Each structure stands twice: as structure tokens, then as C-alpha cells.
């Protein structure tokens, strides 16, 4: 599986799990930057790694399965 399919299908930043309604304008711009990079992750891997290293909230990822377990067993 390519990086692109992995990013598009499985991963979500944890801080978005509750929704984007309360995010600030700067948070939304940061997500736009991340989205542009994730569109072509194989070509943008270096930039993605730099962005994720610089922003801890973007580097904590979750997926649907983790969310189901969290909701079921909390």
C-alpha cells in the first residue's frame, strides 16, 4: 500500500475527533496545509515529516478502529 492510500484511508489527527467547529482560523489553515501535502504524500514526504515534527497535535494520529475501542471501553 502506498503512503497516499494509507493517509487517505486510515489516519486522522486525534484533536479533530470531536469535530472542527471549535478550531481557530490558524488551526484551519494548518489543516489546509496538511491536506495539500497529503494529496501527494509520496512526493511530499519530507515536508510532511517536517510539519508533523513541528506540530505535536498533528503528529498524534488515530483511526476508526481506535475510535471504536475508545468509545466502547471508556
Backbone as ProteinMPNN parsed JSONL, in Angstrom:
{"seq_chain_A": "XXXXXXXXXXXXXXXXXXXXXXXXXXXXXXXXXXXXXXXXXXXXXXXXXXXXXXXXXXXXXXXXXXXXXXXXXX", "coords_chain_A": {"N_chain_A": [[0.844, -1.172, 0.0], [0.559, 2.173, -0.855], [1.958, 5.226, 0.511], [0.133, 7.254, 0.113], [-2.432, 6.001, -0.086], [-2.584, 4.918, 2.476], [-2.602, 7.227, 4.135], [-4.946, 8.542, 3.269], [-6.963, 6.704, 3.797], [-6.907, 5.676, 6.421], [-5.848, 7.323, 8.538], [-6.236, 9.934, 10.971], [-5.982, 13.055, 12.536], [-5.816, 13.192, 16.03], [-6.841, 15.35, 17.532], [-8.916, 16.285, 15.993], [-11.016, 14.64, 16.269], [-13.286, 15.272, 17.77], [-14.547, 17.088, 16.168], [-14.533, 19.94, 13.905], [-15.592, 22.369, 14.476], [-14.891, 24.086, 16.583], [-12.354, 24.966, 16.067], [-9.684, 27.288, 15.569], [-9.01, 29.957, 13.193], [-6.308, 29.838, 12.435], [-5.709, 27.188, 13.067], [-7.323, 25.904, 11.186], [-6.1, 26.768, 8.809], [-3.642, 25.528, 9.09], [-4.472, 22.878, 8.899], [-5.35, 22.903, 6.251], [-2.891, 23.201, 4.944], [-1.716, 20.757, 5.657], [-3.516, 19.01, 4.402], [-3.069, 19.609, 1.677], [-0.484, 18.621, 1.387], [-0.856, 15.911, 1.957], [-2.31, 15.055, -0.179], [-0.531, 14.245, -2.138], [1.393, 12.305, -0.887], [3.681, 10.717, -1.339], [5.36, 12.314, -2.906], [5.647, 14.442, -1.2], [6.767, 13.671, 1.202], [9.015, 14.473, 2.772], [8.379, 17.123, 3.489], [5.993, 16.625, 4.87], [6.958, 15.126, 7.042], [8.494, 17.091, 8.315], [6.503, 18.969, 9.021], [4.888, 17.423, 10.73], [6.719, 16.861, 12.735], [7.105, 19.381, 13.761], [4.651, 20.101, 14.79], [3.011, 18.898, 17.364], [0.314, 18.27, 17.836], [-0.623, 17.564, 15.334], [0.789, 15.284, 14.843], [-0.125, 13.262, 16.451], [-1.912, 10.616, 15.8], [-4.936, 8.907, 14.915], [-7.271, 6.233, 14.23], [-10.193, 4.733, 12.717], [-10.741, 2.243, 13.986], [-9.389, 2.487, 16.461], [-10.912, 4.566, 17.515], [-13.43, 3.335, 17.805], [-12.857, 1.373, 19.768], [-12.125, 3.096, 21.853], [-14.538, 4.516, 22.295], [-16.194, 2.39, 23.056], [-15.037, 1.2, 25.346], [-14.519, 3.167, 27.257]], "CA_chain_A": [[0.0, 0.0, 0.0], [1.363, 3.397, -0.924], [1.731, 6.195, 1.59], [-1.067, 8.024, -0.197], [-3.612, 5.24, 0.3], [-2.579, 4.801, 3.933], [-3.004, 8.505, 4.724], [-6.316, 8.878, 2.923], [-7.935, 5.723, 4.234], [-6.886, 5.255, 7.806], [-5.337, 8.195, 9.583], [-6.888, 11.193, 11.303], [-5.358, 13.638, 13.71], [-6.658, 12.937, 17.2], [-7.548, 16.532, 18.02], [-10.078, 16.531, 15.135], [-12.019, 13.618, 16.531], [-14.504, 15.895, 18.305], [-15.109, 17.992, 15.175], [-13.711, 21.106, 13.573], [-16.361, 23.589, 14.71], [-14.272, 24.979, 17.568], [-10.975, 25.274, 15.698], [-9.407, 28.673, 15.183], [-8.643, 30.179, 11.787], [-4.934, 29.357, 12.22], [-5.787, 25.721, 13.049], [-7.885, 25.509, 9.895], [-5.059, 26.99, 7.796], [-2.66, 24.463, 9.281], [-5.066, 21.672, 8.328], [-5.311, 23.063, 4.793], [-1.516, 22.885, 4.526], [-1.555, 19.308, 5.795], [-4.319, 18.362, 3.356], [-2.378, 19.752, 0.386], [0.661, 17.712, 1.378], [-1.324, 14.525, 1.987], [-2.825, 14.701, -1.509], [0.566, 13.569, -2.835], [2.351, 12.053, 0.193], [4.951, 10.159, -1.821], [6.188, 13.427, -3.361], [5.772, 15.444, -0.143], [7.083, 13.005, 2.455], [9.944, 15.271, 3.573], [7.623, 18.249, 4.048], [5.077, 16.063, 5.854], [7.732, 14.781, 8.23], [8.85, 18.346, 8.989], [5.293, 19.536, 9.607], [4.473, 16.582, 11.853], [7.707, 17.025, 13.803], [6.963, 20.727, 14.323], [3.34, 20.273, 15.411], [2.665, 17.663, 18.072], [-1.107, 17.936, 17.695], [-0.821, 16.904, 14.043], [1.502, 14.008, 14.772], [-0.851, 12.248, 17.217], [-2.894, 10.131, 14.844], [-5.856, 7.856, 15.322], [-8.014, 5.67, 13.108], [-11.559, 4.344, 13.055], [-10.723, 1.14, 14.94], [-9.048, 3.038, 17.767], [-12.054, 5.347, 17.985], [-14.466, 2.395, 18.24], [-12.428, 0.837, 21.066], [-12.193, 4.183, 22.841], [-15.946, 4.766, 22.603], [-16.78, 1.208, 23.667], [-14.462, 0.809, 26.624], [-14.191, 4.263, 28.183]], "C_chain_A": [[0.891, 1.238, 0.0], [1.059, 4.293, 0.268], [0.43, 6.956, 1.373], [-2.318, 7.277, 0.247], [-3.71, 5.117, 1.815], [-3.084, 6.087, 4.572], [-4.474, 8.798, 4.463], [-7.322, 7.951, 3.59], [-8.016, 5.553, 5.743], [-6.623, 6.342, 8.841], [-6.116, 9.497, 9.722], [-6.164, 11.758, 12.509], [-6.338, 13.553, 14.879], [-7.443, 14.174, 17.627], [-8.75, 16.897, 17.143], [-11.244, 15.604, 15.444], [-13.341, 14.216, 17.008], [-15.142, 16.881, 17.328], [-14.263, 19.233, 14.984], [-14.394, 22.424, 13.912], [-15.643, 24.586, 15.617], [-12.841, 25.378, 17.216], [-10.836, 26.737, 15.281], [-9.063, 28.747, 13.693], [-7.237, 29.65, 11.504], [-4.883, 27.828, 12.223], [-6.311, 25.226, 11.701], [-6.876, 25.697, 8.765], [-3.993, 25.903, 7.88], [-3.182, 23.14, 8.71], [-5.104, 21.73, 6.808], [-3.921, 22.726, 4.255], [-1.268, 21.381, 4.578], [-2.306, 18.57, 4.691], [-3.647, 18.454, 1.988], [-1.193, 18.789, 0.292], [0.226, 16.247, 1.295], [-1.916, 14.096, 0.642], [-1.786, 13.925, -2.315], [1.663, 13.214, -1.823], [3.686, 11.489, -0.279], [5.901, 11.261, -2.294], [6.487, 14.414, -2.223], [6.21, 14.869, 1.2], [8.018, 13.838, 3.345], [9.224, 16.445, 4.239], [6.626, 17.771, 5.107], [5.803, 15.735, 7.155], [8.116, 16.029, 9.014], [7.642, 18.953, 9.693], [4.858, 18.737, 10.834], [5.441, 16.685, 13.019], [7.533, 18.369, 14.504], [5.655, 20.912, 15.085], [2.892, 18.961, 16.052], [1.199, 17.28, 17.872], [-1.409, 17.269, 16.357], [-0.177, 15.523, 13.987], [0.844, 12.915, 15.596], [-2.031, 11.816, 16.36], [-3.756, 9.033, 15.447], [-6.501, 7.283, 14.061], [-9.375, 5.196, 13.602], [-11.584, 3.242, 14.114], [-10.386, 1.629, 16.343], [-10.213, 3.835, 18.349], [-13.174, 4.444, 18.496], [-14.105, 1.808, 19.599], [-12.544, 1.888, 22.158], [-13.637, 4.422, 23.264], [-16.586, 3.605, 23.354], [-16.313, 0.993, 25.1], [-14.114, 1.966, 27.567], [-15.172, 4.353, 29.3]], "O_chain_A": [[1.853, 1.329, 0.763], [0.041, 4.136, 0.942], [-0.287, 7.264, 2.325], [-3.183, 7.865, 0.897], [-4.802, 5.202, 2.376], [-3.922, 6.033, 5.472], [-5.176, 9.259, 5.363], [-8.429, 8.379, 3.914], [-9.096, 5.309, 6.28], [-7.158, 6.259, 9.946], [-6.586, 10.077, 8.743], [-5.776, 11.012, 13.409], [-7.532, 13.812, 14.728], [-8.596, 14.056, 18.042], [-9.538, 17.758, 17.535], [-12.342, 15.787, 14.919], [-14.407, 13.7, 16.672], [-16.185, 17.455, 17.638], [-13.39, 19.539, 15.796], [-13.833, 23.491, 13.661], [-15.774, 25.796, 15.436], [-12.185, 26.065, 17.999], [-11.754, 27.332, 14.717], [-8.856, 27.728, 13.033], [-6.998, 29.073, 10.443], [-4.109, 27.232, 11.474], [-5.804, 24.251, 11.147], [-6.806, 24.868, 7.857], [-3.503, 25.42, 6.859], [-2.426, 22.375, 8.111], [-4.911, 20.711, 6.145], [-3.79, 22.049, 3.235], [-0.683, 20.805, 3.66], [-1.787, 17.615, 4.113], [-3.655, 17.488, 1.225], [-0.937, 18.213, -0.765], [0.877, 15.441, 0.63], [-2.01, 12.901, 0.36], [-2.141, 13.039, -3.093], [2.76, 13.77, -1.895], [4.72, 11.765, 0.331], [7.113, 11.157, -2.104], [7.477, 15.142, -2.283], [6.04, 15.518, 2.232], [7.817, 13.894, 4.558], [9.44, 16.722, 5.419], [6.437, 18.435, 6.126], [5.309, 16.037, 8.241], [8.07, 16.026, 10.245], [7.748, 19.401, 10.835], [4.5, 19.316, 11.86], [5.026, 16.604, 14.175], [7.785, 18.484, 15.704], [5.562, 21.792, 15.94], [2.451, 18.038, 15.368], [0.877, 16.098, 17.753], [-2.355, 16.488, 16.259], [-0.563, 14.689, 13.168], [1.211, 11.748, 15.462], [-3.013, 12.543, 16.212], [-3.345, 8.329, 16.369], [-6.294, 7.794, 12.96], [-9.658, 5.262, 14.798], [-12.38, 3.313, 15.051], [-11.032, 1.227, 17.311], [-10.465, 3.777, 19.552], [-13.801, 4.75, 19.51], [-14.952, 1.749, 20.49], [-13.008, 1.598, 23.26], [-13.929, 4.519, 24.456], [-17.443, 3.827, 24.209], [-17.11, 0.643, 25.97], [-13.465, 1.741, 28.589], [-15.044, 5.219, 30.166]]}, "name": "protein", "num_of_chains": 1, "seq": "XXXXXXXXXXXXXXXXXXXXXXXXXXXXXXXXXXXXXXXXXXXXXXXXXXXXXXXXXXXXXXXXXXXXXXXXXX"}
